[in-house]
Amino acid sequence: MADPEPFSEEARFGGSAKPKTTELWDENDESYLVEWWKANFFIRKPILFGTWDGVFTSCMLNIFGLVVFLRAGWMVGNAGLLLSCLIIVFTLFVGLCTVIASNGLIARCKELSRGGIYGIITYVFGAKVGATVGIMYVLGQTICIALYVTGFAEAIVLKFDPNPANHWLLRGIGIVTVLLLTVIALFGVKYLVRLQLVLLAILLLAVLDFVIGCSIADGTSGMTGFNSTSLHDNLYPGFAEKQSFFTVLGVFFPTCTGLMAGVNMQGDLKNPLNNISTGSLASLAFSGFLYYMFVLLLACSVQRELLLSDYMIASEISWISWMFLIGLYIASLSSILGSLYGAPRVFQCIALDNIIPIIGVFGKGRGANNEPVIATITVSLVSCCFVLVGHLNILAPITAMPFLLTYAAVNYAYFSLAMTEERTIKPESILDQYNSESTPIMKDAEQNMSSESYPLLDVYTDENSGMRGGYWHEQLQSKWLTFVGALLSGVMMFMIHWLFAVLTIGLATLIYFYTRTTSPGTKPGASSFVLSKWLYHVIRSVIHPLPAEEKIVIATDTPDVSYKTMQLTDENTDYQEREKVHQSVISEQIET
């Protein structure tokens, strides 16, 4: 069998993505004519990344960063160590469910090549729902830019003035930062991908600097060092005015908004299924470890009053303050650039598919790579509007809403597709239980019911050997876990801020009905599962239980009688819980 073509679908999913090679002195190779600065800073040829240099670093730079650096101490001061750990559990659980769901969907979506979240949801539910969720995801990324920029400006202002009187200075720094980074995103952001490992190393050095600082604190100015008294005082909650468990959760949850960074770069990966799954899960686990370490060290080494009043406490307790600040600034800027690079491309994909006609102009690109210039500028300007909010604690719950809605959609998409798989009957699962050699009727049925009659089966299996790839992380995939994740995401939206949740869902509803009006004939998705019907059958089966065993009639081999079997009830997935009724009649008397 020939090797798959480089960068082809087969190579991307489990094949060998081997780039074409040329002779050392190939006369057609003109790469030596390219200036070194163009070859290194303006990438024009496709470069494929792996698990650690691509997905892991991208997710880490987006997950672990600004909110932890600036609000971990404030969270411990309000919620205490125990509830802070519970907040981290909620955040990580929703993130874990979403990563598992997205991994399962990527394994099942054969023709997914672009669009990230938009492409996945479109494959499952169709273009109308996909466009709606895609727009909400882009909106979340856009607000997230404003959140990171506000935190970046806050870190600069508070470093020089712990009690700033002019809050417009913070907004001004934020807007200027967005505009400058937009220029970089338009003309030179690609080369930063090559520096991701360096940026991550600097970020980890900042974490090490923080750990050393906590261990050598001299006990002055409320920084006690490792102290059992401080730990006891910070163990239980002591919420400030207008704060509660869910307001603190709303501020901390945006740490989990970078989970889809790996999904969004699937077109740039050597083996997307394995790279995204391993890299996303590894980054989530490592980030969770760092979250717990931060809150534990702060609870042990800083008094509660200082935790509540000083947002820069993590920087002040660090061994070398400027090193920690460099890590904070790098975390902020890399997250901003990541959102400025990813969100416009998802927006461009939606516009190019013409699902929402009024945004068609945003599908236009520039250059050989079709760079989404108009979409990038639009995302930047909308971000500047949210920067005017001017406070990270207000922007954080607003940011959480579109992401929670997106995560709920991703989790439910996996559950829906898995339920569709179960409801699509696979003949071999029944026929293999019987001896087909002695039952001609069953043998004919097996031959007639080929896999072509069940197209969904090919989505889930690869030559009847399970899901594509056979990787270890497939053992984690559970439709019930993702269903719980979808429910928890929806509940968290209303618990964090019910008004923001209503407005977010209302906006998504308007977008969906608009797409139904403008694009009524779009292709439906692969899922045929209907939640309301399933719930009805579940409730009905609880009230009126039906026989659980599956019945099948097999004609016996009789020497002088030929039987003909017929099922009296219709075979339909909508009535699969109904008991099947069969009838056997003598079709021919054989004379001996």
C-alpha positions as semicolon CSV with decimal commas, in nm:
position;residue;x (nm);y (nm);z (nm)
1;M;0,000;0,000;0,000
2;A;0,139;0,339;-0,097
3;D;0,210;0,600;0,165
4;P;-0,050;0,874;0,198
5;E;0,018;1,206;0,037
6;P;0,175;1,466;0,266
7;F;-0,077;1,678;0,457
8;S;-0,364;1,461;0,325
9;E;-0,658;1,348;0,537
10;E;-0,508;1,000;0,575
11;A;-0,179;1,139;0,688
12;R;-0,342;1,377;0,936
13;F;-0,545;1,100;1,103
14;G;-0,308;0,827;1,198
15;G;-0,108;0,801;0,876
16;S;0,249;0,910;0,826
17;A;0,261;1,277;0,739
18;K;0,596;1,266;0,563
19;P;0,680;1,579;0,369
20;K;0,804;1,543;0,018
21;T;1,181;1,533;0,002
22;T;1,411;1,663;-0,266
23;E;1,774;1,604;-0,352
24;L;2,028;1,819;-0,177
25;W;2,116;1,999;-0,501
26;D;1,780;1,978;-0,672
27;E;1,783;2,234;-0,953
28;N;1,412;2,301;-0,894
29;D;1,467;2,381;-0,529
30;E;1,485;2,759;-0,497
31;S;1,473;2,778;-0,118
32;Y;1,836;2,896;-0,111
33;L;1,728;3,212;-0,295
34;V;1,502;3,321;-0,006
35;E;1,654;3,571;0,234
36;W;1,708;3,432;0,587
37;W;1,476;3,687;0,748
38;K;1,192;3,590;0,514
39;A;1,252;3,220;0,568
40;N;1,244;3,254;0,947
41;F;0,983;3,521;1,008
42;F;0,740;3,494;0,717
43;I;0,630;3,132;0,699
44;R;0,488;3,040;0,361
45;K;0,521;2,662;0,351
46;P;0,303;2,440;0,567
47;I;0,465;2,351;0,900
48;L;0,310;2,069;1,100
49;F;0,339;2,062;1,477
50;G;0,311;1,777;1,725
51;T;0,168;1,715;2,070
52;W;0,416;1,906;2,281
53;D;0,550;2,178;2,053
54;G;0,201;2,253;1,920
55;V;-0,102;2,162;2,130
56;F;0,047;2,143;2,480
57;T;0,233;2,472;2,461
58;S;-0,059;2,655;2,297
59;C;-0,306;2,531;2,558
60;M;-0,071;2,604;2,848
61;L;-0,006;2,959;2,732
62;N;-0,383;3,016;2,713
63;I;-0,500;2,822;3,020
64;F;-0,241;2,910;3,281
65;G;-0,171;3,278;3,305
66;L;-0,317;3,613;3,384
67;V;-0,622;3,528;3,596
68;V;-0,421;3,292;3,816
69;F;-0,141;3,547;3,861
70;L;-0,375;3,836;3,945
71;R;-0,676;3,671;4,114
72;A;-0,558;3,353;4,286
73;G;-0,486;3,542;4,608
74;W;-0,815;3,732;4,589
75;M;-0,999;3,399;4,541
76;V;-0,833;3,246;4,849
77;G;-0,906;3,559;5,052
78;N;-1,276;3,541;4,968
79;A;-1,353;3,170;4,938
80;G;-1,085;3,027;5,165
81;L;-0,863;2,734;5,071
82;L;-1,134;2,466;5,082
83;L;-1,387;2,645;4,862
84;S;-1,107;2,764;4,633
85;C;-1,016;2,400;4,575
86;L;-1,384;2,328;4,503
87;I;-1,393;2,613;4,249
88;I;-1,090;2,462;4,078
89;V;-1,265;2,122;4,076
90;F;-1,572;2,270;3,901
91;T;-1,356;2,449;3,647
92;L;-1,138;2,148;3,571
93;F;-1,435;1,910;3,553
94;V;-1,612;2,121;3,290
95;G;-1,283;2,150;3,104
96;L;-1,220;1,775;3,123
97;C;-1,568;1,690;2,993
98;T;-1,524;1,933;2,705
99;V;-1,181;1,799;2,610
100;I;-1,311;1,440;2,616
101;A;-1,613;1,540;2,407
102;S;-1,406;1,730;2,151
103;N;-1,161;1,441;2,122
104;G;-1,445;1,197;2,060
105;L;-1,601;1,424;1,801
106;I;-1,274;1,468;1,614
107;A;-1,236;1,090;1,606
108;R;-1,579;1,059;1,448
109;C;-1,582;1,356;1,212
110;K;-1,417;1,219;0,899
111;E;-1,432;1,525;0,677
112;L;-1,348;1,790;0,934
113;S;-1,072;2,008;0,794
114;R;-1,130;2,365;0,912
115;G;-1,332;2,584;1,142
116;G;-1,243;2,422;1,474
117;I;-1,548;2,430;1,702
118;Y;-1,764;2,557;1,417
119;G;-1,669;2,261;1,198
120;I;-1,737;2,007;1,474
121;I;-2,081;2,141;1,566
122;T;-2,175;2,178;1,199
123;Y;-2,088;1,815;1,132
124;V;-2,309;1,697;1,421
125;F;-2,607;1,936;1,415
126;G;-2,589;2,104;1,076
127;A;-2,479;2,444;0,955
128;K;-2,748;2,649;1,132
129;V;-2,655;2,531;1,480
130;G;-2,286;2,526;1,386
131;A;-2,293;2,890;1,278
132;T;-2,476;2,990;1,597
133;V;-2,228;2,817;1,827
134;G;-1,937;2,939;1,614
135;I;-2,047;3,302;1,642
136;M;-2,086;3,267;2,020
137;Y;-1,739;3,115;2,043
138;V;-1,592;3,403;1,842
139;L;-1,774;3,648;2,071
140;G;-1,626;3,472;2,374
141;Q;-1,275;3,495;2,227
142;T;-1,332;3,862;2,149
143;I;-1,436;3,942;2,507
144;C;-1,147;3,727;2,627
145;I;-0,908;3,960;2,445
146;A;-1,053;4,251;2,641
147;L;-1,015;4,051;2,964
148;Y;-0,648;3,976;2,902
149;V;-0,575;4,330;2,792
150;T;-0,746;4,472;3,101
151;G;-0,541;4,240;3,323
152;F;-0,224;4,338;3,139
153;A;-0,298;4,708;3,185
154;E;-0,396;4,650;3,549
155;A;-0,062;4,480;3,618
156;I;0,125;4,778;3,470
157;V;-0,077;5,044;3,651
158;L;-0,080;4,871;3,990
159;K;0,296;4,818;3,975
160;F;0,352;5,193;3,984
161;D;0,038;5,305;4,168
162;P;-0,131;5,058;4,408
163;N;-0,436;5,286;4,436
164;P;-0,485;5,451;4,097
165;A;-0,725;5,743;4,094
166;N;-0,757;5,767;3,716
167;H;-0,918;5,448;3,583
168;W;-0,917;5,586;3,228
169;L;-0,540;5,536;3,225
170;L;-0,601;5,162;3,249
171;R;-0,855;5,175;2,965
172;G;-0,617;5,380;2,751
173;I;-0,331;5,136;2,797
174;G;-0,568;4,851;2,714
175;I;-0,692;5,005;2,388
176;V;-0,342;5,095;2,270
177;T;-0,228;4,739;2,350
178;V;-0,514;4,589;2,145
179;L;-0,434;4,807;1,846
180;L;-0,062;4,731;1,854
181;L;-0,119;4,357;1,888
182;T;-0,370;4,371;1,602
183;V;-0,095;4,501;1,374
184;I;0,130;4,215;1,487
185;A;-0,151;3,965;1,431
186;L;-0,202;4,093;1,077
187;F;0,159;4,094;0,968
188;G;0,385;3,889;1,191
189;V;0,216;3,662;1,443
190;K;0,303;3,332;1,274
191;Y;0,665;3,336;1,375
192;L;0,561;3,346;1,743
193;V;0,445;2,986;1,709
194;R;0,809;2,889;1,678
195;L;0,881;3,064;2,009
196;Q;0,604;2,894;2,207
197;L;0,841;2,664;2,393
198;V;1,058;2,962;2,490
199;L;0,755;3,156;2,614
200;L;0,636;2,856;2,813
201;A;0,981;2,818;2,970
202;I;0,973;3,183;3,082
203;L;0,626;3,130;3,225
204;L;0,746;2,830;3,426
205;L;1,044;3,030;3,553
206;A;0,797;3,287;3,686
207;V;0,613;3,007;3,867
208;L;0,942;2,883;4,018
209;D;1,022;3,239;4,124
210;F;0,685;3,254;4,304
211;V;0,743;2,922;4,485
212;I;1,087;3,030;4,606
213;G;0,949;3,365;4,722
214;C;0,676;3,200;4,930
215;S;0,931;2,975;5,101
216;I;1,170;3,256;5,200
217;A;0,917;3,527;5,297
218;D;1,043;3,707;5,607
219;G;0,707;3,763;5,776
220;T;0,683;4,137;5,714
221;S;0,390;4,327;5,561
222;G;0,148;4,037;5,603
223;M;0,365;3,788;5,408
224;T;0,437;3,527;5,675
225;G;0,603;3,252;5,471
226;F;0,491;2,896;5,532
227;N;0,290;2,932;5,851
228;S;0,027;2,706;6,007
229;T;-0,153;3,006;6,156
230;S;-0,199;3,165;5,814
231;L;-0,319;2,833;5,675
232;H;-0,579;2,797;5,951
233;D;-0,699;3,157;5,908
234;N;-0,734;3,112;5,530
235;L;-0,890;2,768;5,542
236;Y;-1,256;2,877;5,552
237;P;-1,443;3,141;5,348
238;G;-1,462;3,506;5,442
239;F;-1,641;3,668;5,151
240;A;-1,613;4,042;5,108
241;E;-1,919;4,256;5,048
242;K;-2,116;4,164;4,730
243;Q;-1,906;3,851;4,682
244;S;-2,018;3,489;4,696
245;F;-1,901;3,144;4,587
246;F;-2,046;3,188;4,240
247;T;-1,912;3,540;4,181
248;V;-1,564;3,412;4,265
249;L;-1,624;3,112;4,037
250;G;-1,721;3,353;3,759
251;V;-1,392;3,539;3,797
252;F;-1,180;3,223;3,802
253;F;-1,353;3,023;3,527
254;P;-1,195;3,218;3,234
255;T;-0,872;3,033;3,317
256;C;-1,036;2,744;3,131
257;T;-1,114;2,934;2,811
258;G;-0,800;2,823;2,625
259;L;-0,888;2,453;2,607
260;M;-0,992;2,470;2,243
261;A;-0,656;2,607;2,127
262;G;-0,556;2,258;2,013
263;V;-0,883;2,200;1,827
264;N;-0,848;2,530;1,644
265;M;-0,500;2,441;1,513
266;Q;-0,593;2,093;1,386
267;G;-0,501;2,185;1,031
268;D;-0,142;2,251;1,144
269;L;-0,087;1,920;1,325
270;K;0,086;1,600;1,216
271;N;-0,172;1,371;1,374
272;P;-0,466;1,583;1,497
273;L;-0,653;1,308;1,682
274;N;-0,360;1,198;1,895
275;N;-0,194;1,541;1,920
276;I;-0,507;1,724;2,032
277;S;-0,617;1,456;2,278
278;T;-0,282;1,401;2,447
279;G;-0,179;1,767;2,443
280;S;-0,510;1,900;2,574
281;L;-0,539;1,645;2,854
282;A;-0,175;1,692;2,956
283;S;-0,208;2,072;2,965
284;L;-0,530;2,048;3,167
285;A;-0,367;1,814;3,421
286;F;-0,052;2,024;3,454
287;S;-0,250;2,347;3,481
288;G;-0,468;2,192;3,751
289;F;-0,156;2,102;3,948
290;L;-0,030;2,461;3,920
291;Y;-0,371;2,600;4,025
292;Y;-0,371;2,394;4,344
293;M;-0,010;2,482;4,415
294;F;-0,080;2,855;4,382
295;V;-0,380;2,860;4,615
296;L;-0,210;2,636;4,871
297;L;0,107;2,843;4,882
298;L;-0,085;3,170;4,909
299;A;-0,308;3,031;5,185
300;C;-0,001;2,920;5,380
301;S;0,210;3,232;5,343
302;V;-0,012;3,545;5,325
303;Q;-0,262;3,694;5,567
304;R;-0,625;3,721;5,455
305;E;-0,642;4,103;5,468
306;L;-0,356;4,132;5,223
307;L;-0,505;3,867;4,994
308;L;-0,829;4,065;4,969
309;S;-0,676;4,408;4,918
310;D;-0,371;4,349;4,697
311;Y;-0,421;4,202;4,349
312;M;-0,042;4,203;4,294
313;I;0,037;3,995;4,602
314;A;0,177;3,706;4,396
315;S;0,428;3,944;4,238
316;E;0,523;4,104;4,569
317;I;0,589;3,775;4,746
318;S;0,799;3,639;4,460
319;W;1,173;3,606;4,503
320;I;1,255;3,827;4,204
321;S;0,954;4,047;4,138
322;W;1,052;4,156;3,786
323;M;1,090;3,792;3,675
324;F;0,736;3,716;3,788
325;L;0,608;4,028;3,609
326;I;0,778;3,919;3,287
327;G;0,597;3,586;3,312
328;L;0,269;3,768;3,376
329;Y;0,315;3,999;3,078
330;I;0,414;3,712;2,849
331;A;0,111;3,510;2,960
332;S;-0,114;3,808;2,887
333;L;0,031;3,898;2,547
334;S;0,050;3,538;2,422
335;S;-0,314;3,480;2,518
336;I;-0,419;3,800;2,341
337;L;-0,230;3,710;2,025
338;G;-0,370;3,357;2,034
339;S;-0,726;3,490;2,043
340;L;-0,650;3,753;1,778
341;Y;-0,514;3,478;1,554
342;G;-0,782;3,213;1,613
343;A;-1,113;3,400;1,647
344;P;-1,098;3,584;1,310
345;R;-1,027;3,257;1,128
346;V;-1,330;3,085;1,276
347;F;-1,533;3,395;1,188
348;Q;-1,397;3,383;0,835
349;C;-1,495;3,016;0,794
350;I;-1,854;3,096;0,896
351;A;-1,865;3,388;0,653
352;L;-1,723;3,183;0,365
353;D;-1,993;2,918;0,409
354;N;-2,253;3,194;0,358
355;I;-2,477;3,064;0,637
356;I;-2,527;3,420;0,763
357;P;-2,538;3,643;0,454
358;I;-2,489;3,974;0,637
359;I;-2,139;3,871;0,748
360;G;-2,028;3,758;0,402
361;V;-1,784;4,048;0,372
362;F;-1,578;3,905;0,660
363;G;-1,492;3,602;0,450
364;K;-1,260;3,806;0,230
365;G;-0,891;3,751;0,288
366;R;-0,559;3,888;0,175
367;G;-0,254;3,720;0,029
368;A;-0,178;3,363;-0,065
369;N;-0,290;3,234;0,275
370;N;-0,620;3,426;0,262
371;E;-0,548;3,612;0,585
372;P;-0,876;3,737;0,742
373;V;-0,786;4,106;0,756
374;I;-1,141;4,241;0,782
375;A;-1,240;3,984;1,044
376;T;-0,928;4,057;1,250
377;I;-0,990;4,431;1,248
378;T;-1,354;4,375;1,345
379;V;-1,262;4,147;1,636
380;S;-1,008;4,406;1,751
381;L;-1,257;4,695;1,745
382;V;-1,523;4,496;1,933
383;S;-1,259;4,405;2,192
384;C;-1,181;4,773;2,240
385;C;-1,547;4,832;2,325
386;F;-1,530;4,572;2,602
387;V;-1,200;4,716;2,727
388;L;-1,401;5,025;2,822
389;V;-1,564;4,818;3,098
390;G;-1,234;4,870;3,275
391;H;-1,245;4,605;3,549
392;L;-1,132;4,244;3,532
393;N;-1,384;4,123;3,794
394;I;-1,672;4,249;3,577
395;L;-1,534;4,126;3,247
396;A;-1,456;3,774;3,375
397;P;-1,819;3,654;3,422
398;I;-1,916;3,816;3,091
399;T;-1,634;3,622;2,925
400;A;-1,744;3,298;3,090
401;M;-2,095;3,304;2,938
402;P;-2,018;3,239;2,567
403;F;-1,758;2,979;2,659
404;L;-1,992;2,792;2,892
405;L;-2,255;2,792;2,617
406;T;-1,998;2,662;2,367
407;Y;-1,875;2,394;2,608
408;A;-2,235;2,285;2,673
409;A;-2,287;2,254;2,296
410;V;-1,967;2,051;2,247
411;N;-2,053;1,813;2,533
412;Y;-2,408;1,767;2,413
413;A;-2,286;1,715;2,054
414;Y;-2,079;1,417;2,163
415;F;-2,367;1,277;2,370
416;S;-2,607;1,320;2,081
417;L;-2,377;1,155;1,829
418;A;-2,305;0,866;2,066
419;M;-2,678;0,812;2,120
420;T;-2,732;0,818;1,745
421;E;-2,467;0,550;1,712
422;E;-2,645;0,328;1,964
423;R;-2,981;0,378;1,794
424;T;-2,834;0,281;1,457
425;I;-2,869;-0,099;1,462
426;K;-2,566;-0,290;1,351
427;P;-2,674;-0,628;1,211
428;E;-2,360;-0,815;1,317
429;S;-2,429;-0,737;1,685
430;I;-2,741;-0,957;1,664
431;L;-2,653;-1,211;1,399
432;D;-2,321;-1,314;1,550
433;Q;-2,507;-1,461;1,847
434;Y;-2,651;-1,737;1,629
435;N;-2,519;-2,002;1,395
436;S;-2,580;-1,852;1,054
437;E;-2,457;-2,165;0,876
438;S;-2,761;-2,365;0,989
439;T;-3,013;-2,085;0,931
440;P;-3,040;-1,983;0,564
441;I;-3,295;-1,714;0,643
442;M;-3,054;-1,539;0,883
443;K;-2,768;-1,576;0,637
444;D;-2,971;-1,402;0,367
445;A;-3,063;-1,126;0,611
446;E;-2,699;-1,074;0,699
447;Q;-2,606;-1,046;0,331
448;N;-2,889;-0,805;0,251
449;M;-2,818;-0,572;0,543
450;S;-2,478;-0,447;0,433
451;S;-2,294;-0,160;0,594
452;E;-2,406;0,065;0,311
453;S;-2,753;0,060;0,465
454;Y;-2,608;0,204;0,783
455;P;-2,394;0,503;0,685
456;L;-2,349;0,623;1,044
457;L;-2,155;0,310;1,128
458;D;-1,864;0,427;0,916
459;V;-1,850;0,748;1,119
460;Y;-1,779;0,556;1,437
461;T;-1,576;0,258;1,330
462;D;-1,285;0,179;1,109
463;E;-1,328;-0,163;0,950
464;N;-1,522;-0,284;1,252
465;S;-1,219;-0,242;1,477
466;G;-1,332;0,049;1,690
467;M;-1,267;0,417;1,662
468;R;-0,995;0,551;1,442
469;G;-0,643;0,528;1,583
470;G;-0,687;0,305;1,891
471;Y;-0,528;0,559;2,127
472;W;-0,527;0,534;2,506
473;H;-0,746;0,841;2,558
474;E;-1,039;0,671;2,387
475;Q;-1,092;0,478;2,709
476;L;-1,191;0,807;2,877
477;Q;-1,473;0,882;2,634
478;S;-1,813;0,845;2,797
479;K;-2,141;0,983;2,668
480;W;-2,280;1,010;3,022
481;L;-1,980;1,208;3,143
482;T;-2,022;1,457;2,861
483;F;-2,398;1,475;2,925
484;V;-2,324;1,572;3,285
485;G;-2,071;1,824;3,155
486;A;-2,333;1,981;2,929
487;L;-2,583;2,008;3,216
488;L;-2,322;2,149;3,454
489;S;-2,213;2,410;3,198
490;G;-2,572;2,530;3,160
491;V;-2,634;2,540;3,535
492;M;-2,309;2,728;3,598
493;M;-2,413;2,999;3,353
494;F;-2,716;3,088;3,564
495;M;-2,541;3,044;3,898
496;I;-2,256;3,278;3,802
497;H;-2,482;3,555;3,669
498;W;-2,839;3,482;3,563
499;L;-2,883;3,808;3,369
500;F;-2,569;3,756;3,159
501;A;-2,682;3,396;3,100
502;V;-3,026;3,505;2,976
503;L;-2,873;3,767;2,746
504;T;-2,622;3,516;2,605
505;I;-2,884;3,250;2,539
506;G;-3,117;3,513;2,394
507;L;-2,849;3,632;2,152
508;A;-2,774;3,274;2,046
509;T;-3,147;3,213;1,989
510;L;-3,177;3,521;1,769
511;I;-2,877;3,413;1,561
512;Y;-3,022;3,063;1,518
513;F;-3,364;3,182;1,403
514;Y;-3,199;3,429;1,168
515;T;-2,997;3,146;1,007
516;R;-3,316;2,940;0,975
517;T;-3,475;3,228;0,786
518;T;-3,182;3,307;0,557
519;S;-3,052;2,953;0,500
520;P;-3,343;2,709;0,534
521;G;-3,200;2,447;0,298
522;T;-2,866;2,382;0,464
523;K;-2,742;2,026;0,502
524;P;-2,848;1,859;0,829
525;G;-2,597;1,713;1,068
526;A;-2,502;1,351;1,131
527;S;-2,699;1,330;1,456
528;S;-3,059;1,211;1,446
529;F;-3,101;1,202;1,823
530;V;-3,388;1,404;1,971
531;L;-3,354;1,477;2,342
532;S;-3,724;1,531;2,408
533;K;-3,820;1,193;2,257
534;W;-3,546;1,019;2,449
535;L;-3,659;1,174;2,777
536;Y;-4,018;1,073;2,699
537;H;-3,916;0,710;2,642
538;V;-3,700;0,709;2,955
539;I;-3,985;0,838;3,171
540;R;-4,229;0,600;3,006
541;S;-3,999;0,302;3,061
542;V;-3,975;0,392;3,429
543;I;-4,351;0,417;3,469
544;H;-4,435;0,121;3,241
545;P;-4,131;-0,110;3,219
546;L;-4,096;-0,319;2,903
547;P;-3,913;-0,650;2,859
548;A;-3,544;-0,574;2,829
549;E;-3,440;-0,883;2,636
550;E;-3,414;-0,870;2,258
551;K;-3,628;-1,128;2,083
552;I;-3,555;-1,292;1,751
553;V;-3,724;-1,581;1,573
554;I;-3,508;-1,843;1,404
555;A;-3,667;-2,104;1,183
556;T;-3,572;-2,460;1,275
557;D;-3,443;-2,706;1,020
558;T;-3,728;-2,954;0,971
559;P;-3,690;-3,220;0,699
560;D;-4,048;-3,214;0,570
561;V;-4,171;-2,860;0,646
562;S;-4,059;-2,521;0,519
563;Y;-4,134;-2,222;0,738
564;K;-4,178;-1,857;0,650
565;T;-4,130;-1,597;0,926
566;M;-4,272;-1,248;0,926
567;Q;-4,246;-0,965;1,176
568;L;-4,585;-0,809;1,234
569;T;-4,463;-0,485;1,390
570;D;-4,277;-0,224;1,187
571;E;-3,902;-0,185;1,234
572;N;-3,842;0,178;1,319
573;T;-3,597;0,351;1,549
574;D;-3,878;0,564;1,688
575;Y;-4,047;0,250;1,818
576;Q;-3,744;0,045;1,915
577;E;-3,861;0,011;2,276
578;R;-4,181;-0,157;2,158
579;E;-4,189;-0,536;2,189
580;K;-4,147;-0,710;1,853
581;V;-4,421;-0,953;1,743
582;H;-4,345;-1,231;1,494
583;Q;-4,549;-1,496;1,316
584;S;-4,435;-1,825;1,163
585;V;-4,643;-2,006;0,903
586;I;-4,594;-2,320;0,695
587;S;-4,516;-2,202;0,346
588;E;-4,469;-2,543;0,181
589;Q;-4,529;-2,907;0,270
590;I;-4,249;-3,122;0,137
591;E;-4,358;-3,468;0,029
592;T;-4,134;-3,754;0,119
